[in-house]
């Protein structure tokens, strides 16, 4: 299997080197092409990429959209499979890429996305989101279009037939997955293809992220509604659930203010961004918004994987 890794970046000098180091340490027998789509970085992002002999594609900031940046990277990629990674993620294990490509042995699998976790810099509520959205058990025949291009792979042949929507304000990955499912292909989730995803967001950026994603989802599923009652109910329920988990994890006081701040901004941004006209499935709505039952116990089959050692 030949593959190309496409990384979208803007001022990512703090995290990019760790990602590129992690790619170099992958246990693969074939060479991996790395493409960086840079949207006008003013820091050392480009020079770091050049030091790793990365193929750099430039996009003007005023021309940027998530879909357009991906399409530009995909258009120059030579691999049979296209792997997407955010510039502020890094793989945990040396078999990250091989695990991500494993489900493609089934010719009906169009997209595979992997597990995401946080680290010591992550906000507590976002770690709870990661646990819900990216569980410990894999699923090679997922029936709903949830996925995330911070850690995912697709077949280039299918991208050629179905490029990413360049007009969406986010969630171009979900939109692509939704379309590809309707064509009869499969989506796979591989829990062993694990990365750490670092979001260092100010309150304003948190609000903006969920605002633009709500705008995108109402374009993808035009009848879905998100009322003020949804905002109140989901904010309160998530805050309570997060507080319960934080007490169990003995970090309640540390996150006393951060938890309600994150959750209120998350759902206020969602409320502001929604103008919905089409419905989405209850399963997908639960995956995005509803809190994980804190009494539910996950089961997992432990399997030894080789950790990547990073040096600061």
C-alpha positions in Angstrom: 0.0 0.0 0.0 1.4 3.4 -1.0 0.2 6.4 1.0 0.6 10.2 1.3 0.2 12.1 4.5 -1.5 15.5 4.1 -1.1 18.0 6.9 -2.9 21.4 7.0 -1.0 24.0 8.9 -1.0 27.6 9.9 1.6 28.8 12.5 2.2 25.3 13.9 5.9 25.6 14.8 5.2 24.4 18.4 3.8 21.0 17.4 4.8 20.2 13.8 8.2 18.8 14.6 6.8 16.2 17.0 4.3 15.1 14.4 7.0 14.8 11.7 9.3 12.9 14.2 6.4 10.5 14.9 5.9 9.9 11.2 9.6 9.1 10.7 9.4 6.5 13.6 6.6 4.5 12.0 7.2 0.8 11.4 6.6 0.8 7.7 8.5 -1.0 4.9 7.4 1.5 2.3 8.3 5.2 2.0 5.6 7.7 3.0 5.1 10.9 1.1 4.4 13.9 3.3 2.6 17.0 2.0 2.1 20.2 4.0 -0.6 22.6 2.9 0.4 25.9 4.5 -2.1 28.8 4.6 0.3 31.7 5.1 2.3 30.8 8.3 4.4 33.6 9.6 6.4 31.5 12.1 8.9 28.7 11.6 6.3 26.2 10.3 7.6 26.1 6.7 11.3 26.0 7.7 10.6 23.1 10.0 8.8 21.2 7.2 11.7 22.0 4.8 14.1 20.4 7.2 12.2 17.1 6.9 12.0 17.3 3.1 8.3 17.8 3.1 6.5 18.7 -0.1 5.0 22.1 0.7 1.8 23.4 -1.0 0.9 27.1 -0.4 -2.6 28.5 -0.2 -3.4 32.2 0.4 -5.1 32.9 3.7 -8.0 34.6 1.9 -8.5 31.5 -0.2 -8.5 29.1 2.7 -11.3 26.7 3.5 -10.8 23.3 5.2 -12.1 21.5 2.1 -10.1 23.6 -0.3 -6.8 23.0 1.6 -7.5 19.3 1.6 -8.3 19.2 -2.1 -5.1 21.0 -2.9 -3.1 18.5 -0.9 -4.9 15.5 -2.4 -4.4 16.8 -6.0 -0.6 16.6 -5.7 -0.5 13.4 -3.6 0.9 10.3 -5.3 -0.3 7.6 -2.8 -3.1 5.1 -3.3 -4.3 6.1 0.2 -4.4 9.6 1.6 -3.8 10.1 5.3 -4.9 13.3 7.0 -3.3 14.6 10.1 -3.7 18.0 11.9 -0.4 19.8 12.4 -1.1 19.8 16.2 -1.4 16.0 16.6 1.2 13.3 17.0 1.0 9.5 16.9 1.3 7.5 20.1 2.6 4.2 18.7 5.0 3.2 15.9 2.2 1.3 14.1 -0.1 4.3 13.8 0.0 4.3 10.0 -0.2 0.5 9.5 -3.2 0.4 11.8 -4.9 3.2 10.0 -4.5 1.4 6.6 -5.4 -2.1 7.9 -9.2 -1.8 7.3 -8.6 -1.0 3.6 -8.1 -4.7 3.0 -11.8 -4.7 2.6 -12.4 -3.1 -0.9 -15.7 -1.6 0.3 -14.0 0.5 3.0 -13.7 4.1 1.8 -12.6 5.9 4.9 -10.8 5.0 8.2 -10.5 7.3 11.1 -8.4 6.6 14.3 -8.6 7.3 18.0 -7.8 10.7 19.4 -6.8 11.4 23.0 -5.6 14.5 24.9 -2.6 15.2 27.1 -1.7 17.4 30.1 -2.4 20.5 28.1 -5.9 19.5 27.1 -9.0 20.9 28.7 -10.8 18.4 30.8 -14.1 18.6 29.0 -12.4 18.1 25.7 -10.8 14.9 27.0 -14.3 13.8 27.9 -15.3 14.5 24.3 -12.4 12.4 23.0 -13.5 9.5 25.2 -17.0 9.7 23.8 -16.2 10.3 20.2 -13.2 7.9 20.0 -14.0 4.8 22.1 -11.6 2.0 22.9 -13.3 -0.5 20.6 -12.9 -0.5 16.8 -15.8 -0.7 14.3 -15.0 -1.7 10.7 -18.6 -1.2 9.5 -19.9 2.1 11.0 -23.4 3.0 9.9 -23.3 6.8 10.6 -21.0 9.3 9.0 -19.2 10.6 12.1 -15.4 10.9 11.5 -12.6 13.3 11.9 -9.9 14.4 9.5 -7.4 15.2 12.3 -6.6 11.4 12.1 -8.1 9.7 9.1 -7.4 8.0 5.7 -9.3 7.7 2.5 -8.9 6.0 -0.9 -7.5 8.6 -3.4 -9.6 7.0 -6.2 -12.8 7.9 -4.3 -11.5 11.5 -3.6 -11.0 11.9 -7.4 -14.7 11.0 -7.9 -15.9 13.0 -4.8 -13.6 15.9 -3.8 -14.2 17.8 -0.5 -16.8 20.6 -0.4 -14.8 23.8 -0.4 -17.7 26.0 0.7 -18.3 24.5 4.1 -17.1 26.3 7.2 -16.0 23.0 8.8 -17.1 19.3 9.0 -16.0 18.7 5.4 -15.0 15.2 6.7 -18.5 14.4 7.9 -20.0 15.7 4.6 -17.7 13.5 2.5 -18.4 10.5 4.7 -22.1 11.1 4.4 -22.0 11.2 0.7 -19.7 8.2 0.4 -22.0 6.1 2.6 -24.9 6.8 0.3 -22.8 5.3 -2.5 -22.7 2.0 -0.7 -19.2 2.2 0.8 -18.1 1.5 4.4 -16.6 3.7 7.1 -14.2 2.1 9.6 -13.0 3.3 13.0 -9.7 1.9 14.2 -9.2 2.4 17.9 -5.5 1.3 17.7 -4.5 4.1 15.3 -4.1 6.5 18.2 -2.9 10.1 18.1 -2.7 12.9 20.7 -4.7 16.0 19.6 -3.7 19.2 21.3 -6.1 22.1 21.2 -4.7 25.3 22.8 -7.8 27.5 22.4 -8.8 30.7 24.0 -12.5 31.0 25.0 -13.1 33.0 21.8 -11.6 30.3 19.7 -13.7 27.6 21.4 -16.8 29.6 20.7 -15.8 30.1 17.1 -15.0 26.5 16.5 -18.5 25.3 17.5 -20.1 28.2 15.8 -18.6 27.5 12.4 -19.2 23.7 12.8 -22.9 24.4 13.5 -23.1 26.5 10.4 -21.5 23.6 8.4 -23.8 21.0 9.8 -26.9 22.9 9.1 -25.7 23.0 5.5 -25.0 19.3 5.4 -28.3 18.4 7.2 -30.6 21.3 6.5 -33.6 20.5 8.8 -31.8 19.7 12.0 -32.7 22.2 14.9 -30.9 23.3 17.9 -33.1 25.3 20.3 -32.4 27.4 23.3 -33.7 24.5 25.4 -31.1 22.3 23.8 -28.4 24.9 24.7 -29.5 25.0 28.4 -30.2 21.2 28.7 -27.0 20.1 27.0 -24.8 22.7 28.8 -26.1 21.7 32.2 -26.1 18.0 31.7 -22.5 18.0 30.3 -21.3 20.2 33.2 -22.8 17.8 35.7 -21.4 14.7 34.0 -17.9 16.4 33.7 -18.0 17.3 37.4 -18.8 13.7 38.3 -15.9 12.4 36.3 -13.6 15.1 37.6 -14.4 14.1 41.2 -13.7 10.5 40.3 -10.4 11.6 38.7 -9.6 13.8 41.7 -9.2 16.9 39.6 -12.5 18.7 40.5 -11.1 21.8 42.0 -8.5 22.3 39.2 -11.3 22.2 36.7 -14.1 23.9 38.7 -14.2 27.0 36.4 -12.8 25.5 33.2 -15.5 22.8 32.8 -18.6 25.2 32.7 -16.6 27.7 30.6 -15.9 25.1 27.9 -19.3 23.5 27.9 -21.2 26.8 27.8 -19.1 28.2 25.0 -19.4 24.8 23.1 -23.2 24.9 23.1 -23.6 28.6 22.9 -21.5 28.6 19.8 -23.6 25.7 18.5 -26.9 27.5 19.3 -25.7 30.7 17.5 -24.6 28.7 14.4 -27.6 26.6 13.9 -30.1 27.5 11.1 -31.2 24.0 10.2 -33.6 22.7 7.5 -32.9 19.0 7.2 -32.7 16.3 9.9 -29.9 14.1 11.0 -30.1 10.7 12.6 -30.5 10.5 16.4 -27.4 8.3 16.5 -25.3 11.0 14.9 -26.8 13.7 17.1 -26.0 11.7 20.2 -22.4 11.2 18.9 -21.9 15.0 18.6 -23.7 16.3 21.6 -25.1 14.0 24.2 -23.0 13.1 27.3 -21.5 9.7 27.8 -23.3 7.7 30.5 -20.8 7.8 33.3 -22.1 4.4 34.5 -21.3 2.7 31.2 -18.2 0.5 31.2 -16.1 0.1 28.1 -14.4 -3.2 27.4 -11.3 -3.5 25.5 -8.9 -6.2 24.4 -5.4 -5.1 25.4 -2.8 -5.5 22.7 0.8 -4.5 23.1 2.0 -1.7 20.9 5.3 0.0 20.8 5.3 3.6 22.2 7.1 6.4 20.4 9.7 8.2 22.5 9.7 11.9 21.9 12.5 14.2 23.0 11.8 17.9 23.6 
